[in-house]
């Protein structure tokens, strides 16, 4: 009798074989024989039933002794490999029974982890014909995963490549005969995804290919992070088996065409298909064959070159409201070649965008569609359906769709002003001033769930809305002339509300985004002065320290000195925090404490150097760089990088200025110090400008050799 854990009450949604109880599945008849699901297999080739025999007492005792030997830790490395090999030889012909035994399977994992490659491949070849049955078992799935991880450690060995490929080919050939049950099983699905990753050459436990975290996907959709599928993260790729990957995926697709409706809405098969698509990202030829099949396109349409079957378009769109298929559609839209993406937009999803956006699952499909739009024409089609629906979508809690629209408009540089205007209109009315725009977006859900919106007021102590914060951060990246209502709103906030926003990590990011925006210096300082008296308190928090640094950079000399004096008062406590030493060093608080006059002179010289540079070469906020500012990666745009580099050059020159020697008499020394500091600051300022100008010119001047080579190429 098979040993295993008792089913937990919380697992009532699954049967003992890893299927959802309400789904048709492969089950056992009590004798260990696997019965076939009629629904899943009515169009599949028949397979011989797998009967699980009871493990013989002598065999169980042998493997128990092996387990005790390893637990005693009395075996060296060389002996361990030999023992593992001998034990796996003993397992020959009994692989299924041992791998699916709750106790012995743990020992088997230890053996597969410690054996040499020949023994490992021999074990996998021995159980290839029953591999799907092992993979679909609660214990056997762990054995299969361990075997794949052990194989992955040998892949880089060129001499081992052929034997590993032949072993995996045997397993793949068995899987493609009847992959449906394996794909729809919670254990088998995970094993199959690991096999796909092994064939591609990516880490088997890579979260990107087992279902990316929501935060990563959101960061990519809001232009805060480059897609993890761009180039398939090639720096983490190792040697793979591309022909096997193609064989396995195409084999699964060919065998399951008739059951595609089942695969679309099944949670575990959807995960397998998502992994396959992500691993094939960039391989347009394969994707053009696979994606239409996933969407239910028939053979006749494919033969005629039609990617989308208009007859089933409505049914497919309706399926996108199912959780499993909505996740699958997100990946399809992410990896689809441009021609296929355009077909899906114009023939499949057109005139259904608002309906899908209104649905709890379907709205994620629309977010993916928007985030992966390639052209302004595509955004125009999307805007026609959603551009006037901002208030409706926010009222339904679909702020993610709005955030995706704003980010896509920034990326493609289209409808920017319309986006800003539509959002402002959605959270206010024409009769109201723009003062309330930013507070309402900061508390987005609270505002839209409030019955009498005209009487809504700032909810003190409430947490600020994550998506509302992200939307405002995106808004403040637009040109200042487009976001004047937002600038007026944030600068009109009461001082206590500004402080509360700065103390909330989400609100703090909005303040930082405003201080980094194209708003005028005067407008920025109007906000900064409202935090006066609280900079020391803010600096003690990790998120608040970034806000303090932004405020310092935006302030004039008197504001900077006010911030420095507040930090000096808490210097001892601040230096003990994680962020404290960096902040104290960046704002040069030690110099301010010991030599305040020199600190003031240095700050004035810095500002003078910045001003002279931008007078000579133009502000970083000029129109020429505003367009570049929209094309940013990670969390910082191009123009910010350039300006920071300039500031580093100038700061570096000023910081390297030697400190004046004050060993002479107090009165004489004070006069001399003032003269020296002024002289050194002037020299430092000039050197900084010269260095920054030199860097600017050298970066824009082509290399002489490259220039000559280019001319020669043109002559040819």
NORGI-V341404 format. One record per residue. BURIAL is 1 if it has 9 or more other C-alpha atoms within 8 Angstrom, else 0. Layout:
# NORGI-V341404
{{BURIAL} {BURIAL}}
This chain:
# NORGI-V341404
{{0} {0} {0} {0} {0} {0} {0} {0} {0} {0} {0} {1} {0} {1} {1} {0} {1} {1} {1} {1} {1} {0} {0} {0} {1} {1} {1} {1} {0} {0} {0} {1} {1} {1} {1} {1} {1} {0} {0} {1} {1} {0} {0} {0} {0} {0} {0} {0} {0} {1} {0} {0} {0} {0} {0} {0} {0} {0} {0} {1} {0} {0} {1} {1} {0} {1} {1} {0} {1} {1} {0} {0} {0} {0} {1} {0} {0} {0} {0} {1} {1} {1} {0} {1} {1} {0} {1} {1} {0} {0} {1} {1} {0} {0} {1} {1} {1} {1} {1} {1} {1} {1} {0} {1} {1} {1} {1} {1} {1} {0} {1} {1} {1} {1} {1} {0} {1} {0} {1} {1} {1} {0} {1} {1} {1} {1} {1} {1} {0} {1} {1} {1} {1} {1} {1} {1} {1} {1} {1} {1} {1} {1} {1} {1} {1} {1} {1} {1} {1} {1} {1} {0} {0} {1} {1} {1} {0} {0} {0} {1} {1} {0} {0} {1} {1} {0} {1} {1} {1} {1} {1} {1} {1} {1} {1} {1} {1} {1} {1} {1} {1} {1} {1} {1} {1} {1} {1} {1} {1} {1} {1} {1} {1} {1} {1} {1} {1} {1} {1} {1} {1} {1} {1} {1} {0} {0} {0} {0} {1} {1} {1} {1} {0} {0} {0} {1} {1} {0} {1} {1} {1} {1} {1} {1} {1} {1} {0} {0} {0} {1} {0} {1} {1} {0} {0} {0} {1} {0} {0} {1} {1} {0} {0} {1} {1} {0} {1} {1} {1} {1} {1} {1} {1} {0} {1} {1} {1} {0} {0} {1} {0} {0} {1} {1} {1} {1} {1} {1} {1} {1} {1} {1} {1} {1} {1} {1} {1} {1} {1} {1} {1} {0} {0} {1} {0} {0} {1} {1} {0} {1} {1} {1} {1} {1} {0} {1} {1} {0} {0} {0} {1} {1} {0} {0} {0} {0} {1} {1} {1} {0} {0} {0} {1} {1} {0} {1} {1} {0} {1} {1} {1} {1} {1} {1} {1} {1} {1} {1} {1} {1} {1} {1} {1} {1} {1} {1} {1} {0} {0} {1} {1} {1} {1} {1} {1} {0} {1} {1} {1} {1} {0} {0} {1} {1} {0} {1} {1} {1} {1} {0} {1} {1} {1} {1} {1} {1} {1} {1} {1} {1} {1} {0} {1} {0} {0} {1} {0} {1} {1} {0} {1} {1} {0} {0} {1} {1} {1} {0} {1} {1} {1} {0} {1} {1} {1} {0} {0} {1} {1} {0} {1} {1} {1} {1} {1} {1} {1} {1} {1} {1} {1} {1} {1} {0} {0} {1} {0} {0} {1} {1} {0} {1} {1} {1} {1} {1} {1} {1} {0} {0} {0} {0} {0} {1} {1} {1} {1} {1} {1} {1} {1} {1} {1} {1} {1} {0} {1} {1} {0} {0} {0} {0} {0} {0} {0} {0} {0} {0} {0} {0} {0} {0} {0} {1} {1} {0} {1} {1} {1} {1} {1} {1} {1} {1} {1} {1} {1} {1} {1} {1} {0} {1} {1} {0} {1} {1} {1} {1} {1} {1} {1} {0} {1} {0} {0} {0} {1} {1} {1} {1} {1} {1} {1} {1} {1} {1} {1} {1} {1} {1} {1} {1} {1} {1} {1} {0} {1} {1} {1} {0} {0} {0} {1} {1} {1} {1} {1} {1} {0} {1} {1} {1} {0} {1} {1} {1} {0} {1} {1} {1} {0} {1} {1} {1} {1} {1} {1} {1} {1} {1} {1} {1} {0} {1} {1} {0} {1} {0} {1} {1} {1} {1} {1} {1} {0} {1} {1} {1} {0} {1} {1} {0} {0} {1} {1} {0} {1} {0} {1} {1} {1} {0} {1} {1} {1} {0} {1} {1} {1} {0} {1} {1} {0} {0} {0} {1} {0} {1} {1} {1} {1} {1} {1} {1} {1} {1} {0} {1} {1} {1} {0} {1} {1} {1} {0} {0} {0} {0} {0} {0} {0} {0} {0} {0} {1} {1} {1} {1} {1} {1} {1} {1} {1} {1} {0} {1} {1} {1} {1} {1} {1} {0} {1} {0} {0} {1} {1} {0} {1} {1} {1} {1} {1} {1} {0} {0} {1} {0} {0} {0} {0} {0} {0} {0} {0} {0} {0} {0} {1} {1} {0} {0} {1} {0} {0} {1} {1} {1} {0} {1} {1} {1} {0} {1} {1} {1} {1} {1} {1} {0} {1} {1} {1} {0} {0} {0} {0} {0} {0} {0} {0} {0} {0} {0} {0} {0} {1} {0} {0} {0} {0} {0} {0} {0} {0} {0}}
